[in-house]
Amino acid sequence: MTNALTSEECLDRARMHEQLAATTADASARMMHQAMAAEFRRRAEMAVDGVRQVASRPIIELMPNVA
């Protein structure tokens, strides 16, 4: 996924993934495309039209580097 998309771009990506899910015979690929479509729809709902959504980034590392 890209980090900054408008609401309309998210909806376009959701439609693309729904079409890919509908046309694939691979069950795991279908499930992935359905999940991606749901995520892009969620992001589109959260976005205000014309405002780009920036993906959240972790604030701290959960696993420290071990030497």
Buried (B, 14 or more C-beta within 10 A) or exposed (E): EEEEBBBEBBBBBBEBBBEBBEEBEEEEEBEBBBEBBEBBBEBBEEBEEEEBBEEEEEEEEEEEEEE
